[in-house]
Amino acid sequence: MLFTGRVQKGTKRAVALGFPTINIPLDDADVSGIYAARVQAGEKVYEAAAYADQKRGVLEAHLLDFAKDLYGWKVTIKLLKKIREDKKFSDDAGLRIAIADDVAKVREYFKN
């Protein structure tokens, strides 16, 4: 599945959790959860952990080993493999642990 859009500002919650993301609008009601993904920004392609947030209508991607600002860039996010379904967490500590586990699974996916 391919999604293209301009990177927009988010709530900065992912940054506070230690996993900054890029965000593009999501208009597909059939996609949700966490995915291994590839993100194309300009001529470069990055491996990423992506989160399809139906509640906010946003597709977020944490680009692995990347720390630049892409606000306003047109990017394409290709969802490759679903890692898990979306779930609620009672606190930020639990969410941070789950995200770290998701990122580890995505890194493992790209090793294979």
Buried (B, 14 or more C-beta within 10 A) or exposed (E): EEBEBBBEEBEEEBEEBEBBBBBBEBEEEEBBBBBBBBBBBEEEEBBBBBBBBBEEEBBBBBBBEBEEEBEEBEBBBBBBEBBEEEEEEEEEEEBBEBBEEBBEBBBEBEEE
